[in-house]
Amino acid sequence: MAEHRPHSAPHESGSRFLLGIDVGQTAVKAVLHDERLLPVAVARRASPVERPVARHAERSQDALWAAVADAVSEVMATSGVDPTLVAAVGITGHGDGLHLVTAEGAPVGPAITAMDSRAHVEAAELAADPDRLRVVLERSGQLPTPGAAGNLLRWLLRHDPERVEQADAMLFCKDVVRLRLTGEISTDYSDACASFLDVGTATWSAEVLDAYGLPAELLRLLPPINPSGTIVGSVLPAAAAVTGLVAGTPVVSGLHDVQASSIGMGALVPGRLALVAGSFSTNGVTTTQPDVDPRWQSRLSITPDLRIAMSTSATASPSFDWTLRLLGVTDATGRDALIAEAAALPPEEQVPLVLPFQSDSPLGAEASATLAGVRDWHTRAHVLRGALEGIVLMHRWHTRALGERFRWDEPIVLGGGLARSPLYVQLVANALRAPVTVVDSEEAGALGAAIVAGVATGLLPSVEQAQRDVVRHAPAVLPTDASAAYWTEVGTAFDELVEAIGPWWRRRAEESSPDASASERDDRAGVER
């Protein structure tokens, strides 16, 4: 899992540059690219997340902006680039969650991230009403998680209604960053469709709002929508002072991180499947088909006529990192050594079967992580490879659902932090029985954001051409013939374990969950549709 090095070749006099900012669940990245879209300088900061009580995952909007400003300032300082040569700024960020602001742009409480599950009761109530759920799915193109804006707003109305009353707009992560840069309140289609957008008409829908059980007056919170590549403002003097950018530098609307990563992976092309093993296991096929299904999200892309059908769950890095902590691995050296031990095992040697649901599961909130088939001869290397196989099997779970409706070209494109491991890449190829190629960029999201900004300013001809000309992929890794029977057996075992343990999950959730307390039952009854 090698560290990426910025490009250091000299630049021609008069060169222009593009800044891509990628705000993720765990990290903020700022990357300055030259006209060839090669990285000139990279800076990273931790993406602040606080967990004050169980199920809450939130952050100060001020702290988030401070992390972004600090990363951008470092990039500008270390690059040595004259800031007047930055042609535009592109921004991408994680989707879902809830960011409330006033008309002046001031934050109304902390931002709630997509990893937050405080609204699980509201999500369960919606899931128990098939008529309302059908409206949400058919109109918005997806079923909401507890971290979706609709469920979070309903939770706030029950527990903190003053906060909703104080707010004038509902934004998404990248919108908050753009607001601090430009003072402009809006969003784009790729983020808007995670809440109350009718994906058929690409307009806000009062019907979807009502299906969530929210009052119609909350339509006032929904901001203007622009295509991702629209220049919506320029860097304000106050933002310039803390970032090292020049006031007046154009800033585009920006886009959801899956869309940006797809561009940076050369995969925002109809009929291409991209997998990302990062904070989420993200599995998306670019398409123009409007098909919807409970197992995936049909999300509008940089323009309303293009979509990514994506099936996701927080079953990648959260599960991997938890396993490392369990095994006592605390640094990159230990991590790489353990991965090497796992890679040295015979490829078809049986290892523990892992259901990687430590943080999330597409099978329901009651599902938890499971380690099965453990023997006394298993070492920590066996456990780690089992954990990696469990994460890979979630790619299989998600793509199997997508494959019922969509077709895609090969090779499959793979990105995310785990894709830096040759072992992981081979496991994915073996499990999916398809060639897999890894994009030659560790910052695909920031690259995608920069490409969109470059097209908006005329520095680049088109997103399509940039993907063809700039994005580079490693040679495809093929599935091994010897692994076919092994992965058939492991995949079947995974499915059988999920089915067998399902009743236990549900019974345990009913019997022992604190959600069954009298106080929370009272809370549930406190707000009626």
Secondary structure, 3 states (H helix, E strand, C coil): CCCCCCCCCCCCCCCCEEEEEEECCCEEEEEEECCCCCEEEEEEEECCCECCCCCCCEECHHHHHHHHHHHHHHHHHHHCCCHHHEEEEEEEECCCCEEEECCCCCECCCEECCCCCCCHHHHHHHHCCHHHHHHHHHHHCCCCCCCCHHHHHHHHHHHCHHHHHHCCEEECHHHHHHHHHHCCCCEEHHHHCCCCEECCCCEECHHHHHHCCCCHHHHHHCCCEECCCCEEEECCHHHHHHHCCCCCCEEECCEEHHHHHHHHCCCCCCCCEEEEECCCEEEEEEECCCCCECCEEEEECCCCCCEEEEEEECCCHHHHHHHHHHCCCCCHHHHHHHHHHHHHCCCCCCCCEEECCCCCCCCCCCCCCEEECCCCCCCHHHHHHHHHHHHHHHHHHHHHHHHCCCCCCCCEEEECHHHHCHHHHHHHHHHHCCCEEEECCCCHHHHHHHHHHHHHCCCCCCHHHHHHHHCCECCCECCCHHHHHHHHHHHHHHHHHHHHHHHHHHHHHHHHCHHHCHHHHHHHHCCCC
